[in-house]
């Protein structure tokens, strides 16, 4: 037997070096080696090192490793009565301070809101509330551009322009309300659409009826000027193709378009006792419009470029405008003269009402300023200022002069309570293909 598995044998090729190898590396016989330790099995390892699988195996049996179990947590210490009372008092004090701060902030906000509401009514105001001039309150006024220069003239006449350049009546020329204590729109119909709240019984400052502009030869063929055609006749001619083209501005953006849509509604209501049929006839006119969102200024410009009335009738056609706009067209001589048709069955006016916010009407100083302004613009000696801008006086005793204008026309109608609803119906109407 070899003393070791690695010891050379007698028949190995390295047996010649056996003696030399044994001298250098003596081997210990296998039988003299100490016995190997007993083999450990997986079960032994699990038994020694793994914790029990189920709680009922506790406490561990001898031979198992004891697992450390943390001691139960101590319950939180209960503060002494004096300490708890001190903390509660401090907490209550801070809560009370917070409540007082919030209450003061809310009260301040309410006071500011009430102050602004009382100063400017329910309308959004532009600029700083409570504007003053020389220590006196300023009547901030939004005026339609058509009348704004006349309003500024009247304000100067009543001494509203103070030394130093400030004005007691500050005028902003805008077609829609731009803030302030007063609004002078072209018609109260705009206040209806804007849901603008104003004091009752406003006064009218000037007038401009809505007319249908037509090439003069065509208007004469309908009996003008001795006879004013009606909207019913124009609608019948439109349906029959005898009126080649009719365009209108949108009732949501244009004064003439808004009031003309109301004229058509009122005229058709006079043709039948059935409200449903009246509305269908009015919307039939809407369906036959060549352009339902036209610009009167643009149509007047196109008409001024025409040289032949017959071709102008086909290319541009008829369209409603304010008398003031037609007056402006007639101031310059054009190859195609226009006539203003004042529909005999329904006519509305741009009457430029002076609308005060409810808060301004309750303010004695502002109400006095507005009263003086209105009186000045309605005075007889101020009428020339209005007619010089193509407007009629509020009393109707002064009229602008110009080619195609009529001095007299039937009494205008009052705005209906359904103005806003009808404007929306007309504007959103879609013609079926």
C-alpha positions as CSV (number, residue, x, y, z in Angstrom):
1,X,0.0,0.0,0.0
2,X,1.2,3.5,-0.9
3,X,1.7,5.7,2.2
4,X,-0.2,8.3,0.2
5,X,-2.2,8.5,-3.0
6,X,0.4,10.9,-4.3
7,X,3.4,8.7,-3.3
8,X,5.2,7.1,-6.3
9,X,4.7,3.4,-6.8
10,X,7.3,0.7,-7.6
11,X,6.3,0.6,-11.2
12,X,5.9,4.3,-11.8
13,X,8.2,6.0,-14.3
14,X,9.3,8.2,-11.4
15,X,10.1,5.3,-9.1
16,X,13.8,5.9,-9.5
17,X,13.3,9.1,-7.6
18,X,11.3,7.4,-4.8
19,X,14.1,7.3,-2.3
20,X,15.1,10.9,-3.0
21,X,11.4,12.0,-2.8
22,X,10.7,10.2,0.5
23,X,13.8,11.8,2.1
24,X,12.5,15.2,1.2
25,X,8.8,14.7,1.7
26,X,8.1,12.0,4.3
27,X,4.5,10.6,4.2
28,X,2.3,9.7,7.0
29,X,0.5,6.5,6.6
30,X,-3.2,6.8,6.0
31,X,-4.0,4.5,8.9
32,X,-2.2,6.9,11.2
33,X,-4.3,10.0,10.3
34,X,-6.9,11.2,12.8
35,X,-10.5,10.2,12.0
36,X,-12.6,12.6,9.9
37,X,-15.3,14.6,11.8
38,X,-18.8,13.2,11.4
39,X,-20.7,14.5,8.3
40,X,-23.4,17.1,8.9
41,X,-26.7,16.8,7.1
42,X,-29.2,19.5,6.0
43,X,-31.5,18.4,8.7
44,X,-28.8,18.9,11.3
45,X,-28.3,22.5,9.9
46,X,-32.0,23.2,10.0
47,X,-32.3,21.8,13.5
48,X,-29.4,23.9,14.7
49,X,-29.7,27.3,12.9
50,X,-33.3,27.7,11.7
51,X,-36.0,29.3,13.9
52,X,-39.2,27.3,14.6
53,X,-41.8,27.5,11.9
54,X,-44.8,27.9,14.2
55,X,-45.2,29.7,17.5
56,X,-46.3,26.5,19.3
57,X,-42.7,25.2,19.0
58,X,-41.6,27.8,21.5
59,X,-39.8,27.7,23.9
60,X,-37.0,26.2,21.8
61,X,-35.9,22.7,22.6
62,X,-32.3,22.1,23.9
63,X,-29.8,22.2,21.2
64,X,-31.6,24.9,19.2
65,X,-30.4,28.5,19.0
66,X,-32.5,30.9,21.2
67,X,-33.9,33.8,19.2
68,X,-33.9,37.1,21.0
69,X,-37.4,38.5,21.5
70,X,-37.5,42.3,22.0
71,X,-39.1,43.3,25.3
72,X,-42.6,44.8,25.0
73,X,-42.6,48.6,24.4
74,X,-43.2,50.7,27.4
75,X,-46.5,52.7,27.2
76,X,-46.0,56.4,26.6
77,X,-45.6,58.5,29.7
78,X,-48.7,60.3,30.7
79,X,-47.9,64.0,31.4
80,X,-48.6,65.3,34.8
81,X,-51.7,67.4,35.3
82,X,-49.8,70.6,35.4
83,X,-47.8,69.9,32.3
84,X,-50.9,68.9,30.3
85,X,-52.8,71.9,31.4
86,X,-49.9,74.1,30.3
87,X,-49.7,72.6,26.9
88,X,-53.5,72.8,26.4
89,X,-53.4,76.5,27.4
90,X,-50.7,77.3,25.0
91,X,-52.5,75.4,22.1
92,X,-55.7,77.2,22.9
93,X,-53.9,80.6,22.9
94,X,-52.4,80.0,19.5
95,X,-55.8,78.8,18.1
96,X,-57.5,81.9,19.4
97,X,-54.8,84.1,17.8
98,X,-55.3,82.4,14.5
99,X,-59.1,82.8,14.6
100,X,-58.7,86.5,15.3
101,X,-56.3,87.0,12.4
102,X,-58.6,85.1,10.0
103,X,-61.7,87.1,11.2
104,X,-59.8,90.4,10.7
105,X,-58.7,89.4,7.2
106,X,-62.3,88.4,6.2
107,X,-63.7,91.6,7.6
108,X,-61.2,93.7,5.7
109,X,-62.0,91.9,2.5
110,X,-65.7,92.5,3.0
111,X,-65.2,96.1,3.7
112,X,-63.1,96.6,0.6
113,X,-65.6,94.7,-1.6
114,X,-68.5,96.8,-0.2
115,X,-66.5,100.0,-0.8
116,X,-65.8,99.1,-4.4
117,X,-69.4,98.0,-5.0
118,X,-70.7,101.2,-3.6
119,X,-68.3,103.2,-5.7
120,X,-68.8,101.5,-9.0
121,X,-72.1,99.7,-8.8
122,X,-72.2,96.1,-10.0
123,X,-70.1,96.8,-13.1
124,X,-66.4,96.2,-13.5
125,X,-64.6,99.5,-13.3
126,X,-61.5,100.5,-15.2
127,X,-58.8,102.5,-13.4
128,X,-58.7,103.4,-9.8
129,X,-62.0,103.7,-8.0
130,X,-62.9,107.0,-6.6
131,X,-61.0,109.2,-9.1
132,X,-60.9,112.8,-8.2
133,X,-60.0,116.1,-9.9
134,X,-59.2,119.1,-7.7
135,X,-60.7,117.3,-4.7
136,X,-64.0,116.6,-6.5
137,X,-65.3,113.3,-7.8
138,X,-64.9,112.4,-11.5
139,X,-67.7,110.9,-13.6
140,X,-65.8,108.4,-15.7
141,X,-67.8,107.8,-18.8
142,X,-67.6,105.2,-21.6
143,X,-69.1,106.7,-24.8
144,X,-69.8,105.2,-28.2
145,X,-67.2,106.6,-30.7
146,X,-70.1,108.1,-32.8
147,X,-71.0,110.5,-30.0
148,X,-67.8,110.7,-27.9
149,X,-66.6,114.0,-29.4
150,X,-69.9,115.7,-28.7
151,X,-69.9,114.4,-25.1
152,X,-66.4,115.9,-24.6
153,X,-67.7,119.2,-26.0
154,X,-70.6,119.2,-23.7
155,X,-68.4,118.4,-20.7
156,X,-66.2,121.4,-21.5
157,X,-69.3,123.6,-21.8
158,X,-70.4,122.8,-18.2
159,X,-66.9,123.5,-16.8
160,X,-65.8,120.0,-16.3
161,X,-62.3,120.7,-17.6
162,X,-60.4,122.0,-14.5
163,X,-57.2,123.9,-14.3
164,X,-54.1,121.6,-14.3
165,X,-55.5,119.4,-17.1
166,X,-57.8,117.1,-15.0
167,X,-61.5,116.7,-16.0
168,X,-64.6,116.1,-14.0
169,X,-66.0,114.1,-16.9
170,X,-63.4,111.7,-18.2
171,X,-64.6,110.3,-21.5
172,X,-63.4,107.0,-23.0
173,X,-64.5,106.3,-26.6
174,X,-65.4,102.6,-26.8
175,X,-68.4,100.8,-28.4
176,X,-68.7,98.5,-25.4
177,X,-68.6,99.4,-21.7
178,X,-65.0,100.0,-20.5
179,X,-65.7,100.8,-16.9
180,X,-66.6,103.9,-14.9
181,X,-69.8,105.3,-13.5
182,X,-71.6,106.1,-16.7
183,X,-72.0,104.5,-20.1
184,X,-73.4,106.1,-23.3
185,X,-73.8,103.2,-25.8
186,X,-75.3,103.7,-29.2
187,X,-78.5,101.9,-28.0
188,X,-79.7,100.5,-24.7
189,X,-79.9,97.2,-26.6
190,X,-76.2,96.8,-25.9
191,X,-76.8,97.1,-22.2
192,X,-79.4,94.3,-22.5
193,X,-76.9,92.0,-24.3
194,X,-74.1,92.9,-21.8
195,X,-76.5,92.5,-18.8
196,X,-75.4,95.9,-17.6
197,X,-77.3,97.2,-14.6
198,X,-78.2,100.9,-14.7
199,X,-80.4,103.3,-12.9
200,X,-84.0,103.7,-14.2
201,X,-85.2,106.3,-16.6
202,X,-82.0,107.2,-18.5
203,X,-82.1,110.2,-20.8
204,X,-81.4,110.0,-24.6
205,X,-78.7,112.4,-25.8
206,X,-79.1,112.1,-29.6
207,X,-80.8,110.0,-32.3
208,X,-79.9,108.2,-35.5
209,X,-82.5,105.9,-37.1
210,X,-81.5,102.7,-38.9
211,X,-82.1,102.9,-42.6
212,X,-81.6,100.6,-45.5
213,X,-79.0,102.0,-47.9
214,X,-79.8,101.3,-51.6
215,X,-78.6,102.6,-54.9
216,X,-80.9,105.6,-55.6
217,X,-82.4,104.4,-58.9
218,X,-83.5,101.1,-57.2
219,X,-85.0,103.0,-54.3
220,X,-86.9,105.2,-56.7
221,X,-88.3,102.1,-58.4
222,X,-89.9,101.2,-55.1
223,X,-91.6,104.6,-54.8
224,X,-89.0,106.4,-52.8
225,X,-88.9,109.2,-51.6
226,X,-92.6,109.9,-51.7
227,X,-93.3,106.4,-50.3
228,X,-91.0,104.6,-47.9
229,X,-90.9,100.8,-48.7
230,X,-91.6,98.4,-45.9
231,X,-89.5,95.5,-44.6
232,X,-92.3,93.2,-45.6
233,X,-92.0,94.4,-49.2
234,X,-88.2,94.1,-49.2
235,X,-88.6,90.5,-47.8
236,X,-91.0,89.6,-50.5
237,X,-88.8,91.0,-53.2
238,X,-85.8,89.1,-51.7
239,X,-87.7,85.8,-51.8
240,X,-88.8,86.5,-55.4
241,X,-85.4,87.6,-56.6
242,X,-86.5,91.2,-57.2
243,X,-84.0,92.4,-54.6
244,X,-80.7,91.0,-55.9
245,X,-78.7,91.1,-52.7
246,X,-79.1,92.1,-49.0
247,X,-76.4,92.0,-46.4
248,X,-76.3,92.9,-42.7
249,X,-73.9,93.2,-39.9
250,X,-74.0,90.8,-37.0
251,X,-76.4,91.7,-34.2
252,X,-73.7,90.8,-31.7
253,X,-71.1,93.3,-32.9
254,X,-72.8,95.9,-35.1
255,X,-75.4,98.5,-34.0
256,X,-77.1,98.7,-37.4
257,X,-77.2,94.9,-37.6
258,X,-78.6,94.5,-34.1
259,X,-81.4,97.1,-34.6
260,X,-82.2,95.9,-38.2
261,X,-82.7,92.4,-36.9
262,X,-85.2,93.8,-34.4
263,X,-86.9,95.7,-37.2
264,X,-87.3,92.6,-39.3
265,X,-88.8,90.7,-36.3
266,X,-91.3,93.5,-35.5
267,X,-92.2,93.9,-39.2
268,X,-92.9,90.2,-39.7
269,X,-95.0,90.1,-36.5
270,X,-97.3,92.6,-38.1
271,X,-98.0,90.3,-41.1
272,X,-99.5,87.5,-39.0
273,X,-101.1,86.7,-35.7
274,X,-99.2,83.5,-35.3
275,X,-95.9,84.2,-33.5
276,X,-94.4,81.0,-35.0
277,X,-95.1,82.1,-38.5
278,X,-93.8,85.5,-37.8
279,X,-90.5,84.1,-36.6
280,X,-90.3,81.8,-39.6
281,X,-90.8,84.8,-41.9
282,X,-88.1,86.8,-40.1
283,X,-85.6,83.9,-40.3
284,X,-86.4,83.6,-44.0
285,X,-84.9,87.0,-44.4
286,X,-81.9,85.9,-42.4
287,X,-81.6,82.8,-44.7
288,X,-81.5,85.0,-47.8
289,X,-78.8,87.3,-46.6
290,X,-75.7,87.4,-48.9
291,X,-73.5,88.2,-45.9
292,X,-74.9,88.0,-42.3
293,X,-71.7,89.3,-40.7
294,X,-70.9,92.2,-43.0
295,X,-69.2,95.4,-42.0
296,X,-71.3,98.5,-42.9
297,X,-68.2,100.6,-43.2
298,X,-66.7,98.0,-45.6
299,X,-69.9,97.9,-47.6
300,X,-70.0,101.7,-47.9
301,X,-66.4,101.7,-49.0
302,X,-67.2,99.1,-51.7
303,X,-70.2,101.1,-52.8
304,X,-68.0,104.2,-53.1
305,X,-65.8,102.4,-55.6
306,X,-68.7,101.5,-57.9
307,X,-69.4,103.5,-61.0
308,X,-72.6,101.9,-62.3
309,X,-75.8,101.8,-60.1
310,X,-77.1,98.6,-61.7
311,X,-73.8,96.8,-61.2
312,X,-73.5,98.1,-57.7
313,X,-77.0,96.7,-56.9
314,X,-75.8,93.2,-58.1
315,X,-72.3,93.3,-56.5
316,X,-73.0,95.1,-53.2
317,X,-76.8,95.3,-52.9
318,X,-78.8,96.7,-50.0
319,X,-77.6,96.9,-46.4
320,X,-78.8,98.6,-43.2
321,X,-76.7,101.4,-41.7
322,X,-77.2,104.2,-39.2
323,X,-78.4,107.5,-40.7
324,X,-75.2,109.0,-39.4
325,X,-73.1,106.6,-41.5
326,X,-75.2,107.4,-44.6
327,X,-74.8,111.1,-43.9
328,X,-71.0,110.5,-43.8
329,X,-71.2,108.7,-47.2
330,X,-73.2,111.6,-48.8
331,X,-70.7,114.2,-47.6
332,X,-68.5,113.1,-50.5
333,X,-69.9,112.9,-54.0
334,X,-69.8,109.4,-55.4
335,X,-70.7,108.0,-58.9
336,X,-73.3,105.8,-57.2
337,X,-75.6,107.9,-55.0
338,X,-77.3,106.1,-52.1
339,X,-80.8,106.6,-50.8
340,X,-81.9,105.9,-47.3
341,X,-85.0,103.7,-46.9
342,X,-86.8,104.4,-43.6
343,X,-88.9,101.2,-43.4
344,X,-92.5,102.2,-42.9
345,X,-93.6,99.1,-40.9
346,X,-90.8,99.1,-38.2
347,X,-87.9,101.3,-37.4
348,X,-85.5,101.6,-34.5
349,X,-83.1,104.3,-33.5
350,X,-79.7,104.5,-32.0
351,X,-80.7,106.9,-29.2
352,X,-77.4,107.1,-27.2
353,X,-78.9,106.8,-23.6
354,X,-76.9,108.1,-20.6
355,X,-76.7,105.1,-18.3
356,X,-75.6,105.6,-14.7
357,X,-74.6,102.7,-12.5
358,X,-76.9,102.3,-9.5
359,X,-74.1,103.4,-7.1
360,X,-73.4,106.6,-9.2
361,X,-77.1,107.4,-9.2
362,X,-77.0,107.4,-5.4
363,X,-74.0,109.6,-5.3
364,X,-75.2,113.2,-5.2
365,X,-72.1,114.8,-6.7
366,X,-71.9,112.3,-9.6
367,X,-75.6,112.4,-10.3
368,X,-75.4,116.2,-10.5
369,X,-72.6,116.0,-13.0
370,X,-74.6,113.5,-15.1
371,X,-77.7,115.7,-15.0
372,X,-75.8,118.8,-16.1
373,X,-74.1,116.9,-18.9
374,X,-77.5,115.5,-20.2
375,X,-79.1,118.9,-20.0
376,X,-76.3,120.5,-22.0
377,X,-76.4,117.9,-24.8
378,X,-80.2,118.3,-25.0
379,X,-80.1,122.1,-25.1
380,X,-81.3,123.8,-28.3
381,X,-78.1,125.6,-28.8
382,X,-76.2,122.4,-28.6
383,X,-78.1,120.8,-31.5
384,X,-75.7,122.2,-34.1
385,X,-72.9,120.2,-32.5
386,X,-74.9,117.0,-33.0
387,X,-76.2,117.7,-36.5
388,X,-72.6,118.7,-37.5
389,X,-71.7,115.1,-36.7
390,X,-74.7,113.6,-38.6
391,X,-76.8,113.1,-35.5
392,X,-80.3,114.3,-34.7
393,X,-81.1,116.1,-31.5
394,X,-82.8,114.1,-28.8
395,X,-86.0,116.1,-29.2
396,X,-85.9,115.4,-32.9
397,X,-86.2,119.1,-33.8
398,X,-82.8,119.3,-35.5
399,X,-81.8,117.0,-38.3
400,X,-78.7,116.5,-40.4
401,X,-79.0,117.5,-44.0
402,X,-77.6,115.3,-46.8
403,X,-78.4,113.6,-50.1
404,X,-80.7,110.6,-49.6
405,X,-81.8,111.5,-46.1
406,X,-85.4,112.1,-45.0
407,X,-86.4,114.9,-42.7
408,X,-89.3,113.0,-41.2
409,X,-90.1,109.3,-40.5
410,X,-92.6,107.4,-38.5
411,X,-92.3,107.0,-34.7
412,X,-89.6,104.6,-33.6
413,X,-90.4,101.5,-31.7
414,X,-89.4,100.7,-28.1
415,X,-86.9,97.9,-27.6
416,X,-88.6,94.6,-26.8
417,X,-87.9,92.7,-23.6
418,X,-86.6,89.8,-25.8
419,X,-83.8,91.8,-27.4
420,X,-80.9,89.7,-26.3
421,X,-82.7,86.4,-27.0
422,X,-83.7,87.5,-30.6
423,X,-80.1,88.7,-31.3
424,X,-78.7,85.3,-30.2
425,X,-81.3,83.4,-32.3
426,X,-80.6,85.5,-35.4
427,X,-76.8,85.3,-35.0
428,X,-76.7,81.5,-34.5
429,X,-79.2,80.7,-37.3
430,X,-77.7,78.4,-39.9
431,X,-79.1,78.1,-43.4
432,X,-79.8,74.6,-44.5
433,X,-78.1,73.5,-47.7
